[in-house]
């Protein structure tokens, strides 16, 4: 898995095509979260939730989401923390940094790809 993620990241760094960049980012996120290639969801929050659900298949999605929605001392849920860490890792590997406001407001992989693309090509 790590090798695949590294290969996808290298494509993201080197591509001159925004559409290919967006596609690579989606593949990178799916691989990083160990989700199937045929996943259709694009909301990063739900992608993270599904990645946890795969590891806990006996839990129904609503119960799992409820359990994971409890907050820690920073008032952040497990899913939000995992989403944030995924985004921070992606930005670090691309050598870009998004503003806290931009990162907080990102919902979909497409929105995220557009922000990263702009930051990468500044």
C-alpha positions as CSV (number, residue, x, y, z in Angstrom):
1,X,0.0,0.0,0.0
2,X,2.8,2.5,0.9
3,X,4.4,2.0,-2.5
4,X,1.2,2.6,-4.3
5,X,0.6,5.8,-2.3
6,X,4.2,7.0,-3.0
7,X,3.7,6.4,-6.8
8,X,0.4,8.2,-6.8
9,X,2.0,11.1,-4.8
10,X,4.8,11.3,-7.3
11,X,2.3,11.6,-10.2
12,X,0.5,14.4,-8.3
13,X,3.8,16.3,-7.8
14,X,4.8,16.0,-11.4
15,X,1.5,16.3,-13.4
16,X,0.8,19.5,-15.4
17,X,-2.9,18.5,-15.8
18,X,-5.4,19.6,-13.1
19,X,-7.9,16.8,-14.0
20,X,-5.2,14.2,-13.6
21,X,-4.1,15.8,-10.3
22,X,-7.7,15.6,-9.0
23,X,-8.0,11.9,-10.1
24,X,-4.6,11.1,-8.4
25,X,-5.7,12.8,-5.2
26,X,-8.8,10.7,-5.1
27,X,-6.9,7.5,-5.7
28,X,-4.3,8.6,-3.0
29,X,-7.0,9.2,-0.4
30,X,-8.7,5.9,-1.2
31,X,-5.4,4.0,-0.9
32,X,-4.4,5.9,2.2
33,X,-7.7,5.0,3.9
34,X,-7.6,1.4,2.5
35,X,-10.9,1.8,0.7
36,X,-11.9,-0.1,-2.4
37,X,-11.0,1.5,-5.8
38,X,-14.7,1.5,-6.8
39,X,-15.7,3.8,-3.9
40,X,-18.0,6.5,-5.2
41,X,-18.2,8.8,-2.1
42,X,-16.4,12.1,-2.4
43,X,-17.0,13.7,1.0
44,X,-13.8,13.3,2.9
45,X,-15.5,13.0,6.3
46,X,-17.5,10.1,5.0
47,X,-14.5,8.5,3.4
48,X,-12.8,8.5,6.7
49,X,-15.9,7.2,8.4
50,X,-16.1,4.3,5.9
51,X,-12.5,3.5,6.4
52,X,-13.1,3.0,10.1
53,X,-16.3,1.0,9.4
54,X,-14.3,-1.5,7.3
55,X,-12.3,-2.3,10.4
56,X,-15.5,-2.6,12.4
57,X,-17.9,-4.4,10.0
58,X,-20.4,-5.5,12.7
59,X,-21.3,-1.9,13.6
60,X,-24.1,-0.3,11.6
61,X,-23.1,3.1,10.2
62,X,-25.3,5.3,12.4
63,X,-24.2,3.6,15.6
64,X,-20.6,3.8,14.6
65,X,-20.9,7.5,13.6
66,X,-22.6,8.2,16.9
67,X,-19.8,6.4,18.9
68,X,-17.1,8.2,16.9
69,X,-18.7,11.6,17.2
70,X,-17.8,12.0,20.9
71,X,-15.2,14.7,21.3
72,X,-11.8,14.8,22.9
73,X,-10.3,17.5,25.1
74,X,-9.8,19.6,22.0
75,X,-13.5,19.3,21.1
76,X,-12.7,17.2,18.0
77,X,-14.2,13.9,17.1
78,X,-12.0,10.9,16.0
79,X,-13.3,11.2,12.4
80,X,-12.5,14.9,12.2
81,X,-9.0,14.3,13.7
82,X,-8.3,11.5,11.2
83,X,-9.5,13.7,8.3
84,X,-7.3,16.6,9.5
85,X,-4.2,14.3,9.8
86,X,-4.8,12.9,6.3
87,X,-5.0,16.4,4.9
88,X,-1.9,17.5,6.8
89,X,0.1,14.5,5.5
90,X,-1.1,15.2,1.9
91,X,-0.1,18.8,2.1
92,X,3.3,18.0,3.6
93,X,4.1,15.4,1.0
94,X,3.1,17.9,-1.8
95,X,5.1,20.7,-0.2
96,X,2.1,23.0,0.2
97,X,0.2,24.5,3.0
98,X,-3.5,25.6,3.0
99,X,-4.9,28.2,5.3
100,X,-6.7,26.9,8.4
101,X,-9.9,28.4,7.0
102,X,-9.6,26.7,3.7
103,X,-8.7,23.3,5.2
104,X,-11.6,23.5,7.7
105,X,-14.1,24.3,5.0
106,X,-13.1,21.5,2.6
107,X,-15.8,18.9,2.2
108,X,-15.2,17.0,-1.0
109,X,-12.1,15.5,-2.6
110,X,-12.8,17.8,-5.6
111,X,-12.8,21.0,-3.5
112,X,-9.6,19.8,-1.8
113,X,-7.9,19.0,-5.1
114,X,-8.7,22.5,-6.5
115,X,-7.2,24.1,-3.4
116,X,-4.1,21.9,-3.5
117,X,-3.7,22.5,-7.3
118,X,-3.8,26.3,-6.8
119,X,-1.3,26.1,-3.8
120,X,1.0,23.8,-5.8
121,X,1.1,26.1,-8.8
122,X,1.5,29.4,-7.1
